[in-house]
Amino acid sequence: MVPANISDFGAAVKKALIDKRMRQIDLAELVGIPPAYMSHIITGRKSGAKYRPAIIRALDLEEFGSEDKPPSSRAS
């Protein structure tokens, strides 16, 4: 169950982590940030805008697109 205060992005990250049998700490290491900061991104306490593209790529979160691409090149 996802906590009520989690962002849509955070919920998608948590679901993807479960689906991929990956730990949050592993994702943080892959992205290159401290685990506590990853937790703040997932819970919405920090936007993590700088790291969102790497998180999206690492977890194949297609519904969030790739924020490092211009909107015209995103798949519909």
N, CA, C and O atoms as a Tripos MOL2 file, in Angstrom:
@<TRIPOS>MOLECULE
protein
  304   303    76     0     0
PROTEIN
NO_CHARGES

@<TRIPOS>ATOM
      1 N           0.8410   -1.1800    0.0000 N.3       1 MET1
      2 CA          0.0000    0.0000    0.0000 C.3       1 MET1
      3 C           0.8830    1.2400    0.0000 C.2       1 MET1
      4 O           1.8840    1.3000    0.7150 O.2       1 MET1
      5 N           0.5060    2.2350   -0.8100 N.am      2 VAL2
      6 CA          1.2640    3.4710   -0.9430 C.3       2 VAL2
      7 C           0.6780    4.5040    0.0210 C.2       2 VAL2
      8 O          -0.5380    4.6890    0.0530 O.2       2 VAL2
      9 N           1.5280    5.1820    0.8110 N.am      3 PRO3
     10 CA          1.0290    6.1990    1.7320 C.3       3 PRO3
     11 C           0.2670    7.3000    1.0010 C.2       3 PRO3
     12 O           0.5690    7.6000   -0.1540 O.2       3 PRO3
     13 N          -0.7100    7.9000    1.6600 N.am      4 ALA4
     14 CA         -1.5610    8.9220    1.0450 C.3       4 ALA4
     15 C          -0.7970   10.1800    0.6660 C.2       4 ALA4
     16 O          -1.2100   10.8880   -0.2520 O.2       4 ALA4
     17 N           0.3090   10.4800    1.3480 N.am      5 ASN5
     18 CA          1.0290   11.7220    1.0920 C.3       5 ASN5
     19 C           2.0900   11.6010    0.0020 C.2       5 ASN5
     20 O           2.8320   12.5560   -0.2260 O.2       5 ASN5
     21 N           2.1820   10.4950   -0.6560 N.am      6 ILE6
     22 CA          3.2100   10.2900   -1.6780 C.3       6 ILE6
     23 C           2.7580   10.9030   -3.0050 C.2       6 ILE6
     24 O           1.5720   10.8710   -3.3330 O.2       6 ILE6
     25 N           3.6940   11.4570   -3.7620 N.am      7 SER7
     26 CA          3.3680   12.0670   -5.0500 C.3       7 SER7
     27 C           3.0670   10.9880   -6.0980 C.2       7 SER7
     28 O           3.3890    9.8160   -5.9060 O.2       7 SER7
     29 N           2.4500   11.4010   -7.2010 N.am      8 ASP8
     30 CA          2.1970   10.4580   -8.3000 C.3       8 ASP8
     31 C           3.5090    9.8640   -8.8040 C.2       8 ASP8
     32 O           3.5970    8.6680   -9.0840 O.2       8 ASP8
     33 N           4.5250   10.7150   -8.9140 N.am      9 PHE9
     34 CA          5.8270   10.2450   -9.3590 C.3       9 PHE9
     35 C           6.3910    9.2460   -8.3520 C.2       9 PHE9
     36 O           6.9050    8.1950   -8.7350 O.2       9 PHE9
     37 N           6.2930    9.5750   -7.0700 N.am     10 GLY10
     38 CA          6.7840    8.6870   -6.0260 C.3      10 GLY10
     39 C           6.0740    7.3480   -6.0310 C.2      10 GLY10
     40 O           6.7010    6.3050   -5.8400 O.2      10 GLY10
     41 N           4.7640    7.3730   -6.2500 N.am     11 ALA11
     42 CA          3.9930    6.1240   -6.2990 C.3      11 ALA11
     43 C           4.4420    5.2700   -7.4800 C.2      11 ALA11
     44 O           4.5600    4.0500   -7.3620 O.2      11 ALA11
     45 N           4.6920    5.9170   -8.6190 N.am     12 ALA12
     46 CA          5.1530    5.1820   -9.8010 C.3      12 ALA12
     47 C           6.5390    4.5890   -9.5580 C.2      12 ALA12
     48 O           6.8230    3.4670   -9.9790 O.2      12 ALA12
     49 N           7.3940    5.3420   -8.8810 N.am     13 VAL13
     50 CA          8.7360    4.8420   -8.5540 C.3      13 VAL13
     51 C           8.6270    3.6310   -7.6330 C.2      13 VAL13
     52 O           9.2700    2.6100   -7.8770 O.2      13 VAL13
     53 N           7.8240    3.7340   -6.5780 N.am     14 LYS14
     54 CA          7.6600    2.6210   -5.6480 C.3      14 LYS14
     55 C           7.1330    1.3730   -6.3600 C.2      14 LYS14
     56 O           7.6250    0.2690   -6.1270 O.2      14 LYS14
     57 N           6.1310    1.5520   -7.2300 N.am     15 LYS15
     58 CA          5.5680    0.4190   -7.9700 C.3      15 LYS15
     59 C           6.6280   -0.2140   -8.8650 C.2      15 LYS15
     60 O           6.7570   -1.4370   -8.9200 O.2      15 LYS15
     61 N           7.3890    0.6350   -9.5700 N.am     16 ALA16
     62 CA          8.4340    0.1180  -10.4540 C.3      16 ALA16
     63 C           9.5130   -0.6200   -9.6660 C.2      16 ALA16
     64 O          10.0210   -1.6460  -10.1160 O.2      16 ALA16
     65 N           9.8580   -0.1040   -8.5010 N.am     17 LEU17
     66 CA         10.8540   -0.7860   -7.6630 C.3      17 LEU17
     67 C          10.3600   -2.1750   -7.2730 C.2      17 LEU17
     68 O          11.1190   -3.1430   -7.3080 O.2      17 LEU17
     69 N           9.0920   -2.2680   -6.9050 N.am     18 ILE18
     70 CA          8.5160   -3.5680   -6.5390 C.3      18 ILE18
     71 C           8.4980   -4.4930   -7.7450 C.2      18 ILE18
     72 O           8.8940   -5.6550   -7.6520 O.2      18 ILE18
     73 N           8.0350   -3.9710   -8.8850 N.am     19 ASP19
     74 CA          7.9500   -4.7820  -10.1010 C.3      19 ASP19
     75 C           9.3170   -5.3100  -10.5330 C.2      19 ASP19
     76 O           9.4290   -6.4310  -11.0300 O.2      19 ASP19
     77 N          10.3510   -4.4950  -10.3400 N.am     20 LYS20
     78 CA         11.7020   -4.8830  -10.7580 C.3      20 LYS20
     79 C          12.4880   -5.5760   -9.6410 C.2      20 LYS20
     80 O          13.6580   -5.9210   -9.8020 O.2      20 LYS20
     81 N          11.8070   -5.7690   -8.4990 N.am     21 ARG21
     82 CA         12.4620   -6.3750   -7.3300 C.3      21 ARG21
     83 C          13.7780   -5.6500   -7.0150 C.2      21 ARG21
     84 O          14.8300   -6.2590   -6.8210 O.2      21 ARG21
     85 N          13.6610   -4.3400   -6.9770 N.am     22 MET22
     86 CA         14.8090   -3.4780   -6.7540 C.3      22 MET22
     87 C          14.5800   -2.7010   -5.4580 C.2      22 MET22
     88 O          13.4530   -2.3180   -5.1440 O.2      22 MET22
     89 N          15.6460   -2.4750   -4.7220 N.am     23 ARG23
     90 CA         15.5310   -1.7020   -3.4930 C.3      23 ARG23
     91 C          15.7410   -0.2150   -3.7770 C.2      23 ARG23
     92 O          16.4440    0.1610   -4.7160 O.2      23 ARG23
     93 N          15.1270    0.6080   -2.9610 N.am     24 GLN24
     94 CA         15.2640    2.0540   -3.0810 C.3      24 GLN24
     95 C          16.7310    2.4660   -2.9700 C.2      24 GLN24
     96 O          17.1770    3.3730   -3.6720 O.2      24 GLN24
     97 N          17.4650    1.8140   -2.1050 N.am     25 ILE25
     98 CA         18.8860    2.1210   -1.9190 C.3      25 ILE25
     99 C          19.6790    1.7880   -3.1940 C.2      25 ILE25
    100 O          20.6400    2.4840   -3.5220 O.2      25 ILE25
    101 N          19.2820    0.7380   -3.9060 N.am     26 ASP26
    102 CA         19.9470    0.3780   -5.1650 C.3      26 ASP26
    103 C          19.6950    1.4380   -6.2270 C.2      26 ASP26
    104 O          20.5970    1.7950   -6.9850 O.2      26 ASP26
    105 N          18.4590    1.9410   -6.2810 N.am     27 LEU27
    106 CA         18.1330    2.9930   -7.2330 C.3      27 LEU27
    107 C          18.9260    4.2490   -6.9110 C.2      27 LEU27
    108 O          19.4580    4.8940   -7.8150 O.2      27 LEU27
    109 N          19.0110    4.5990   -5.6510 N.am     28 ALA28
    110 CA         19.7820    5.7840   -5.2510 C.3      28 ALA28
    111 C          21.2340    5.6560   -5.6910 C.2      28 ALA28
    112 O          21.8220    6.6080   -6.2040 O.2      28 ALA28
    113 N          21.8070    4.4800   -5.4910 N.am     29 GLU29
    114 CA         23.1970    4.2430   -5.8940 C.3      29 GLU29
    115 C          23.3440    4.3540   -7.4090 C.2      29 GLU29
    116 O          24.3060    4.9430   -7.9030 O.2      29 GLU29
    117 N          22.3930    3.7870   -8.1400 N.am     30 LEU30
    118 CA         22.4180    3.8240   -9.6010 C.3      30 LEU30
    119 C          22.3350    5.2610  -10.1270 C.2      30 LEU30
    120 O          23.0120    5.6190  -11.0910 O.2      30 LEU30
    121 N          21.5070    6.0690   -9.4870 N.am     31 VAL31
    122 CA         21.3160    7.4570   -9.8990 C.3      31 VAL31
    123 C          22.4550    8.3450   -9.3890 C.2      31 VAL31
    124 O          22.7290    9.3990   -9.9620 O.2      31 VAL31
    125 N          23.1080    7.9180   -8.3230 N.am     32 GLY32
    126 CA         24.2410    8.6720   -7.7950 C.3      32 GLY32
    127 C          23.8640    9.6810   -6.7230 C.2      32 GLY32
    128 O          24.4800   10.7420   -6.6180 O.2      32 GLY32
    129 N          22.8500    9.3530   -5.9240 N.am     33 ILE33
    130 CA         22.4310   10.2370   -4.8470 C.3      33 ILE33
    131 C          22.3300    9.4520   -3.5400 C.2      33 ILE33
    132 O          22.2140    8.2270   -3.5630 O.2      33 ILE33
    133 N          22.3730   10.1430   -2.4090 N.am     34 PRO34
    134 CA         22.2220    9.4500   -1.1280 C.3      34 PRO34
    135 C          20.8220    8.8320   -0.9910 C.2      34 PRO34
    136 O          19.8480    9.3970   -1.4890 O.2      34 PRO34
    137 N          20.7180    7.7050   -0.3360 N.am     35 PRO35
    138 CA         19.4120    7.0590   -0.1430 C.3      35 PRO35
    139 C          18.3800    7.9680    0.5200 C.2      35 PRO35
    140 O          17.1990    7.9140    0.1790 O.2      35 PRO35
    141 N          18.8120    8.7950    1.4560 N.am     36 ALA36
    142 CA         17.8700    9.7000    2.1280 C.3      36 ALA36
    143 C          17.2800   10.7020    1.1390 C.2      36 ALA36
    144 O          16.0970   11.0340    1.2210 O.2      36 ALA36
    145 N          18.1000   11.1850    0.2060 N.am     37 TYR37
    146 CA         17.6040   12.1340   -0.7960 C.3      37 TYR37
    147 C          16.6140   11.4380   -1.7250 C.2      37 TYR37
    148 O          15.6120   12.0340   -2.1200 O.2      37 TYR37
    149 N          16.8850   10.1900   -2.0750 N.am     38 MET38
    150 CA         15.9470    9.4280   -2.9090 C.3      38 MET38
    151 C          14.6060    9.3100   -2.1830 C.2      38 MET38
    152 O          13.5480    9.4450   -2.7990 O.2      38 MET38
    153 N          14.6530    9.0620   -0.8970 N.am     39 SER39
    154 CA         13.4310    8.9830   -0.1060 C.3      39 SER39
    155 C          12.6680   10.3000   -0.1560 C.2      39 SER39
    156 O          11.4410   10.3010   -0.2620 O.2      39 SER39
    157 N          13.3760   11.4140   -0.0810 N.am     40 HIS40
    158 CA         12.7340   12.7270   -0.1480 C.3      40 HIS40
    159 C          12.0880   12.9650   -1.5170 C.2      40 HIS40
    160 O          11.0280   13.5850   -1.6040 O.2      40 HIS40
    161 N          12.7160   12.4810   -2.5640 N.am     41 ILE41
    162 CA         12.1300   12.6140   -3.9110 C.3      41 ILE41
    163 C          10.8550   11.7860   -4.0050 C.2      41 ILE41
    164 O           9.8340   12.2630   -4.5000 O.2      41 ILE41
    165 N          10.9150   10.5600   -3.5340 N.am     42 ILE42
    166 CA          9.7640    9.6550   -3.6150 C.3      42 ILE42
    167 C           8.5850   10.1740   -2.7990 C.2      42 ILE42
    168 O           7.4370   10.0800   -3.2340 O.2      42 ILE42
    169 N           8.8610   10.7150   -1.6300 N.am     43 THR43
    170 CA          7.7730   11.2070   -0.7890 C.3      43 THR43
    171 C           7.3120   12.6060   -1.1630 C.2      43 THR43
    172 O           6.3100   13.0890   -0.6360 O.2      43 THR43
    173 N           8.0320   13.2650   -2.0680 N.am     44 GLY44
    174 CA          7.6300   14.5860   -2.5140 C.3      44 GLY44
    175 C           8.1760   15.7240   -1.6710 C.2      44 GLY44
    176 O           7.8300   16.8810   -1.9110 O.2      44 GLY44
    177 N           9.0190   15.4300   -0.6900 N.am     45 ARG45
    178 CA          9.6180   16.4970    0.1250 C.3      45 ARG45
    179 C          10.6390   17.2960   -0.6700 C.2      45 ARG45
    180 O          10.8910   18.4630   -0.3690 O.2      45 ARG45
    181 N          11.2210   16.6760   -1.6730 N.am     46 LYS46
    182 CA         12.1480   17.3400   -2.6020 C.3      46 LYS46
    183 C          11.6780   17.0260   -4.0150 C.2      46 LYS46
    184 O          11.1760   15.9340   -4.2770 O.2      46 LYS46
    185 N          11.8370   17.9760   -4.9170 N.am     47 SER47
    186 CA         11.3830   17.7270   -6.2930 C.3      47 SER47
    187 C          12.3180   16.7550   -7.0140 C.2      47 SER47
    188 O          11.8710   15.9250   -7.8050 O.2      47 SER47
    189 N          13.6040   16.8630   -6.7380 N.am     48 GLY48
    190 CA         14.5690   15.9910   -7.3970 C.3      48 GLY48
    191 C          14.5990   16.1980   -8.8990 C.2      48 GLY48
    192 O          14.9650   15.2890   -9.6450 O.2      48 GLY48
    193 N          14.2180   17.3850   -9.3510 N.am     49 ALA49
    194 CA         14.1090   17.6630  -10.7880 C.3      49 ALA49
    195 C          15.3850   17.3010  -11.5500 C.2      49 ALA49
    196 O          15.3210   16.8100  -12.6770 O.2      49 ALA49
    197 N          16.5170   17.5400  -10.9460 N.am     50 LYS50
    198 CA         17.8030   17.2440  -11.5910 C.3      50 LYS50
    199 C          17.9730   15.7430  -11.8300 C.2      50 LYS50
    200 O          18.6230   15.3380  -12.7940 O.2      50 LYS50
    201 N          17.3910   14.9160  -10.9540 N.am     51 TYR51
    202 CA         17.5980   13.4700  -11.0170 C.3      51 TYR51
    203 C          16.4270   12.7100  -11.6230 C.2      51 TYR51
    204 O          16.5440   11.5140  -11.8930 O.2      51 TYR51
    205 N          15.3010   13.3800  -11.8410 N.am     52 ARG52
    206 CA         14.1300   12.6840  -12.3890 C.3      52 ARG52
    207 C          14.4070   11.9830  -13.7120 C.2      52 ARG52
    208 O          13.9890   10.8370  -13.8800 O.2      52 ARG52
    209 N          15.0990   12.6250  -14.6690 N.am     53 PRO53
    210 CA         15.3730   11.9100  -15.9280 C.3      53 PRO53
    211 C          16.1380   10.6010  -15.7230 C.2      53 PRO53
    212 O          15.8570    9.6040  -16.3880 O.2      53 PRO53
    213 N          17.1020   10.6050  -14.8060 N.am     54 ALA54
    214 CA         17.8780    9.3790  -14.5330 C.3      54 ALA54
    215 C          17.0030    8.3250  -13.8630 C.2      54 ALA54
    216 O          17.1360    7.1360  -14.1520 O.2      54 ALA54
    217 N          16.1140    8.7480  -12.9770 N.am     55 ILE55
    218 CA         15.2080    7.8110  -12.3120 C.3      55 ILE55
    219 C          14.2390    7.2180  -13.3360 C.2      55 ILE55
    220 O          13.9840    6.0140  -13.3430 O.2      55 ILE55
    221 N          13.7050    8.0830  -14.1980 N.am     56 ILE56
    222 CA         12.7740    7.6420  -15.2450 C.3      56 ILE56
    223 C          13.4410    6.6170  -16.1540 C.2      56 ILE56
    224 O          12.8430    5.5900  -16.4750 O.2      56 ILE56
    225 N          14.6780    6.8890  -16.5710 N.am     57 ARG57
    226 CA         15.4080    5.9480  -17.4370 C.3      57 ARG57
    227 C          15.7080    4.6470  -16.7060 C.2      57 ARG57
    228 O          15.5380    3.5650  -17.2680 O.2      57 ARG57
    229 N          16.1500    4.7460  -15.4680 N.am     58 ALA58
    230 CA         16.5330    3.5520  -14.7130 C.3      58 ALA58
    231 C          15.3580    2.6090  -14.4930 C.2      58 ALA58
    232 O          15.5370    1.3920  -14.4530 O.2      58 ALA58
    233 N          14.1580    3.1640  -14.3500 N.am     59 LEU59
    234 CA         12.9800    2.3520  -14.0550 C.3      59 LEU59
    235 C          12.0320    2.1990  -15.2430 C.2      59 LEU59
    236 O          10.9730    1.5850  -15.1120 O.2      59 LEU59
    237 N          12.4030    2.7490  -16.4000 N.am     60 ASP60
    238 CA         11.5520    2.6940  -17.5950 C.3      60 ASP60
    239 C          10.1510    3.2320  -17.3020 C.2      60 ASP60
    240 O           9.1540    2.5930  -17.6370 O.2      60 ASP60
    241 N          10.0820    4.3880  -16.6850 N.am     61 LEU61
    242 CA          8.7980    4.9980  -16.3390 C.3      61 LEU61
    243 C           8.2870    5.8020  -17.5320 C.2      61 LEU61
    244 O           8.3540    7.0310  -17.5390 O.2      61 LEU61
    245 N           7.7860    5.1060  -18.5210 N.am     62 GLU62
    246 CA          7.3430    5.7290  -19.7640 C.3      62 GLU62
    247 C           6.2350    6.7500  -19.5530 C.2      62 GLU62
    248 O           6.1610    7.7400  -20.2810 O.2      62 GLU62
    249 N           5.3620    6.5180  -18.5530 N.am     63 GLU63
    250 CA          4.2380    7.4310  -18.3490 C.3      63 GLU63
    251 C           4.6910    8.8270  -17.9290 C.2      63 GLU63
    252 O           3.9140    9.7780  -18.0160 O.2      63 GLU63
    253 N           5.9290    8.9610  -17.4780 N.am     64 PHE64
    254 CA          6.4510   10.2680  -17.1110 C.3      64 PHE64
    255 C           7.3360   10.8360  -18.2040 C.2      64 PHE64
    256 O           7.8500   11.9460  -18.0670 O.2      64 PHE64
    257 N           7.5230   10.0950  -19.2850 N.am     65 GLY65
    258 CA          8.3410   10.5590  -20.3970 C.3      65 GLY65
    259 C           9.7620   10.7920  -19.9530 C.2      65 GLY65
    260 O          10.1270   10.4970  -18.8150 O.2      65 GLY65
    261 N          10.5360   11.3060  -20.8230 N.am     66 SER66
    262 CA         11.9060   11.6650  -20.4850 C.3      66 SER66
    263 C          11.9710   13.1770  -20.4330 C.2      66 SER66
    264 O          11.8290   13.8440  -21.4570 O.2      66 SER66
    265 N          12.1810   13.7120  -19.2640 N.am     67 GLU67
    266 CA         12.1670   15.1520  -19.0730 C.3      67 GLU67
    267 C          13.3780   15.8320  -19.6900 C.2      67 GLU67
    268 O          13.4510   17.0600  -19.7100 O.2      67 GLU67
    269 N          14.3270   15.0550  -20.1930 N.am     68 ASP68
    270 CA         15.4770   15.6790  -20.8390 C.3      68 ASP68
    271 C          15.2880   15.7700  -22.3480 C.2      68 ASP68
    272 O          16.2000   16.1760  -23.0690 O.2      68 ASP68
    273 N          14.1000   15.3900  -22.8260 N.am     69 LYS69
    274 CA         13.7630   15.5050  -24.2440 C.3      69 LYS69
    275 C          12.7430   16.6130  -24.4150 C.2      69 LYS69
    276 O          11.9210   16.8330  -23.5250 O.2      69 LYS69
    277 N          12.7770   17.3200  -25.5440 N.am     70 PRO70
    278 CA         11.7350   18.3230  -25.7810 C.3      70 PRO70
    279 C          10.3720   17.6420  -25.9080 C.2      70 PRO70
    280 O          10.2990   16.5030  -26.3680 O.2      70 PRO70
    281 N           9.2810   18.3250  -25.5030 N.am     71 PRO71
    282 CA          7.9530   17.7070  -25.5360 C.3      71 PRO71
    283 C           7.5560   17.1540  -26.8980 C.2      71 PRO71
    284 O           6.8380   16.1560  -26.9590 O.2      71 PRO71
    285 N           7.9980   17.7640  -27.9860 N.am     72 SER72
    286 CA          7.6150   17.3010  -29.3210 C.3      72 SER72
    287 C           8.1900   15.9340  -29.6720 C.2      72 SER72
    288 O           7.6750   15.2570  -30.5610 O.2      72 SER72
    289 N           9.2660   15.5180  -28.9740 N.am     73 SER73
    290 CA          9.8690   14.2270  -29.2880 C.3      73 SER73
    291 C           9.4000   13.1050  -28.3580 C.2      73 SER73
    292 O           9.8320   11.9610  -28.5000 O.2      73 SER73
    293 N           8.5160   13.4300  -27.4080 N.am     74 ARG74
    294 CA          7.9880   12.4120  -26.5070 C.3      74 ARG74
    295 C           6.9350   11.5790  -27.2150 C.2      74 ARG74
    296 O           6.1550   12.0900  -28.0180 O.2      74 ARG74
    297 N           6.9230   10.2920  -26.9080 N.am     75 ALA75
    298 CA          5.9190    9.4020  -27.4820 C.3      75 ALA75
    299 C           4.5610    9.6940  -26.8600 C.2      75 ALA75
    300 O           4.4740   10.0190  -25.6760 O.2      75 ALA75
    301 N           3.5110    9.5820  -27.6470 N.am     76 SER76
    302 CA          2.1660    9.8430  -27.1370 C.3      76 SER76
    303 C           1.5400    8.5980  -26.5750 C.2      76 SER76
    304 O           0.4040    8.6380  -26.1010 O.2      76 SER76
@<TRIPOS>BOND
     1     1     2 1
     2     2     3 1
     3     3     4 2
     4     3     5 am
     5     5     6 1
     6     6     7 1
     7     7     8 2
     8     7     9 am
     9     9    10 1
    10    10    11 1
    11    11    12 2
    12    11    13 am
    13    13    14 1
    14    14    15 1
    15    15    16 2
    16    15    17 am
    17    17    18 1
    18    18    19 1
    19    19    20 2
    20    19    21 am
    21    21    22 1
    22    22    23 1
    23    23    24 2
    24    23    25 am
    25    25    26 1
    26    26    27 1
    27    27    28 2
    28    27    29 am
    29    29    30 1
    30    30    31 1
    31    31    32 2
    32    31    33 am
    33    33    34 1
    34    34    35 1
    35    35    36 2
    36    35    37 am
    37    37    38 1
    38    38    39 1
    39    39    40 2
    40    39    41 am
    41    41    42 1
    42    42    43 1
    43    43    44 2
    44    43    45 am
    45    45    46 1
    46    46    47 1
    47    47    48 2
    48    47    49 am
    49    49    50 1
    50    50    51 1
    51    51    52 2
    52    51    53 am
    53    53    54 1
    54    54    55 1
    55    55    56 2
    56    55    57 am
    57    57    58 1
    58    58    59 1
    59    59    60 2
    60    59    61 am
    61    61    62 1
    62    62    63 1
    63    63    64 2
    64    63    65 am
    65    65    66 1
    66    66    67 1
    67    67    68 2
    68    67    69 am
    69    69    70 1
    70    70    71 1
    71    71    72 2
    72    71    73 am
    73    73    74 1
    74    74    75 1
    75    75    76 2
    76    75    77 am
    77    77    78 1
    78    78    79 1
    79    79    80 2
    80    79    81 am
    81    81    82 1
    82    82    83 1
    83    83    84 2
    84    83    85 am
    85    85    86 1
    86    86    87 1
    87    87    88 2
    88    87    89 am
    89    89    90 1
    90    90    91 1
    91    91    92 2
    92    91    93 am
    93    93    94 1
    94    94    95 1
    95    95    96 2
    96    95    97 am
    97    97    98 1
    98    98    99 1
    99    99   100 2
   100    99   101 am
   101   101   102 1
   102   102   103 1
   103   103   104 2
   104   103   105 am
   105   105   106 1
   106   106   107 1
   107   107   108 2
   108   107   109 am
   109   109   110 1
   110   110   111 1
   111   111   112 2
   112   111   113 am
   113   113   114 1
   114   114   115 1
   115   115   116 2
   116   115   117 am
   117   117   118 1
   118   118   119 1
   119   119   120 2
   120   119   121 am
   121   121   122 1
   122   122   123 1
   123   123   124 2
   124   123   125 am
   125   125   126 1
   126   126   127 1
   127   127   128 2
   128   127   129 am
   129   129   130 1
   130   130   131 1
   131   131   132 2
   132   131   133 am
   133   133   134 1
   134   134   135 1
   135   135   136 2
   136   135   137 am
   137   137   138 1
   138   138   139 1
   139   139   140 2
   140   139   141 am
   141   141   142 1
   142   142   143 1
   143   143   144 2
   144   143   145 am
   145   145   146 1
   146   146   147 1
   147   147   148 2
   148   147   149 am
   149   149   150 1
   150   150   151 1
   151   151   152 2
   152   151   153 am
   153   153   154 1
   154   154   155 1
   155   155   156 2
   156   155   157 am
   157   157   158 1
   158   158   159 1
   159   159   160 2
   160   159   161 am
   161   161   162 1
   162   162   163 1
   163   163   164 2
   164   163   165 am
   165   165   166 1
   166   166   167 1
   167   167   168 2
   168   167   169 am
   169   169   170 1
   170   170   171 1
   171   171   172 2
   172   171   173 am
   173   173   174 1
   174   174   175 1
   175   175   176 2
   176   175   177 am
   177   177   178 1
   178   178   179 1
   179   179   180 2
   180   179   181 am
   181   181   182 1
   182   182   183 1
   183   183   184 2
   184   183   185 am
   185   185   186 1
   186   186   187 1
   187   187   188 2
   188   187   189 am
   189   189   190 1
   190   190   191 1
   191   191   192 2
   192   191   193 am
   193   193   194 1
   194   194   195 1
   195   195   196 2
   196   195   197 am
   197   197   198 1
   198   198   199 1
   199   199   200 2
   200   199   201 am
   201   201   202 1
   202   202   203 1
   203   203   204 2
   204   203   205 am
   205   205   206 1
   206   206   207 1
   207   207   208 2
   208   207   209 am
   209   209   210 1
   210   210   211 1
   211   211   212 2
   212   211   213 am
   213   213   214 1
   214   214   215 1
   215   215   216 2
   216   215   217 am
   217   217   218 1
   218   218   219 1
   219   219   220 2
   220   219   221 am
   221   221   222 1
   222   222   223 1
   223   223   224 2
   224   223   225 am
   225   225   226 1
   226   226   227 1
   227   227   228 2
   228   227   229 am
   229   229   230 1
   230   230   231 1
   231   231   232 2
   232   231   233 am
   233   233   234 1
   234   234   235 1
   235   235   236 2
   236   235   237 am
   237   237   238 1
   238   238   239 1
   239   239   240 2
   240   239   241 am
   241   241   242 1
   242   242   243 1
   243   243   244 2
   244   243   245 am
   245   245   246 1
   246   246   247 1
   247   247   248 2
   248   247   249 am
   249   249   250 1
   250   250   251 1
   251   251   252 2
   252   251   253 am
   253   253   254 1
   254   254   255 1
   255   255   256 2
   256   255   257 am
   257   257   258 1
   258   258   259 1
   259   259   260 2
   260   259   261 am
   261   261   262 1
   262   262   263 1
   263   263   264 2
   264   263   265 am
   265   265   266 1
   266   266   267 1
   267   267   268 2
   268   267   269 am
   269   269   270 1
   270   270   271 1
   271   271   272 2
   272   271   273 am
   273   273   274 1
   274   274   275 1
   275   275   276 2
   276   275   277 am
   277   277   278 1
   278   278   279 1
   279   279   280 2
   280   279   281 am
   281   281   282 1
   282   282   283 1
   283   283   284 2
   284   283   285 am
   285   285   286 1
   286   286   287 1
   287   287   288 2
   288   287   289 am
   289   289   290 1
   290   290   291 1
   291   291   292 2
   292   291   293 am
   293   293   294 1
   294   294   295 1
   295   295   296 2
   296   295   297 am
   297   297   298 1
   298   298   299 1
   299   299   300 2
   300   299   301 am
   301   301   302 1
   302   302   303 1
   303   303   304 2
@<TRIPOS>SUBSTRUCTURE
     1 MET1         2 RESIDUE 1 A MET
     2 VAL2         6 RESIDUE 1 A VAL
     3 PRO3        10 RESIDUE 1 A PRO
     4 ALA4        14 RESIDUE 1 A ALA
     5 ASN5        18 RESIDUE 1 A ASN
     6 ILE6        22 RESIDUE 1 A ILE
     7 SER7        26 RESIDUE 1 A SER
     8 ASP8        30 RESIDUE 1 A ASP
     9 PHE9        34 RESIDUE 1 A PHE
    10 GLY10       38 RESIDUE 1 A GLY
    11 ALA11       42 RESIDUE 1 A ALA
    12 ALA12       46 RESIDUE 1 A ALA
    13 VAL13       50 RESIDUE 1 A VAL
    14 LYS14       54 RESIDUE 1 A LYS
    15 LYS15       58 RESIDUE 1 A LYS
    16 ALA16       62 RESIDUE 1 A ALA
    17 LEU17       66 RESIDUE 1 A LEU
    18 ILE18       70 RESIDUE 1 A ILE
    19 ASP19       74 RESIDUE 1 A ASP
    20 LYS20       78 RESIDUE 1 A LYS
    21 ARG21       82 RESIDUE 1 A ARG
    22 MET22       86 RESIDUE 1 A MET
    23 ARG23       90 RESIDUE 1 A ARG
    24 GLN24       94 RESIDUE 1 A GLN
    25 ILE25       98 RESIDUE 1 A ILE
    26 ASP26      102 RESIDUE 1 A ASP
    27 LEU27      106 RESIDUE 1 A LEU
    28 ALA28      110 RESIDUE 1 A ALA
    29 GLU29      114 RESIDUE 1 A GLU
    30 LEU30      118 RESIDUE 1 A LEU
    31 VAL31      122 RESIDUE 1 A VAL
    32 GLY32      126 RESIDUE 1 A GLY
    33 ILE33      130 RESIDUE 1 A ILE
    34 PRO34      134 RESIDUE 1 A PRO
    35 PRO35      138 RESIDUE 1 A PRO
    36 ALA36      142 RESIDUE 1 A ALA
    37 TYR37      146 RESIDUE 1 A TYR
    38 MET38      150 RESIDUE 1 A MET
    39 SER39      154 RESIDUE 1 A SER
    40 HIS40      158 RESIDUE 1 A HIS
    41 ILE41      162 RESIDUE 1 A ILE
    42 ILE42      166 RESIDUE 1 A ILE
    43 THR43      170 RESIDUE 1 A THR
    44 GLY44      174 RESIDUE 1 A GLY
    45 ARG45      178 RESIDUE 1 A ARG
    46 LYS46      182 RESIDUE 1 A LYS
    47 SER47      186 RESIDUE 1 A SER
    48 GLY48      190 RESIDUE 1 A GLY
    49 ALA49      194 RESIDUE 1 A ALA
    50 LYS50      198 RESIDUE 1 A LYS
    51 TYR51      202 RESIDUE 1 A TYR
    52 ARG52      206 RESIDUE 1 A ARG
    53 PRO53      210 RESIDUE 1 A PRO
    54 ALA54      214 RESIDUE 1 A ALA
    55 ILE55      218 RESIDUE 1 A ILE
    56 ILE56      222 RESIDUE 1 A ILE
    57 ARG57      226 RESIDUE 1 A ARG
    58 ALA58      230 RESIDUE 1 A ALA
    59 LEU59      234 RESIDUE 1 A LEU
    60 ASP60      238 RESIDUE 1 A ASP
    61 LEU61      242 RESIDUE 1 A LEU
    62 GLU62      246 RESIDUE 1 A GLU
    63 GLU63      250 RESIDUE 1 A GLU
    64 PHE64      254 RESIDUE 1 A PHE
    65 GLY65      258 RESIDUE 1 A GLY
    66 SER66      262 RESIDUE 1 A SER
    67 GLU67      266 RESIDUE 1 A GLU
    68 ASP68      270 RESIDUE 1 A ASP
    69 LYS69      274 RESIDUE 1 A LYS
    70 PRO70      278 RESIDUE 1 A PRO
    71 PRO71      282 RESIDUE 1 A PRO
    72 SER72      286 RESIDUE 1 A SER
    73 SER73      290 RESIDUE 1 A SER
    74 ARG74      294 RESIDUE 1 A ARG
    75 ALA75      298 RESIDUE 1 A ALA
    76 SER76      302 RESIDUE 1 A SER
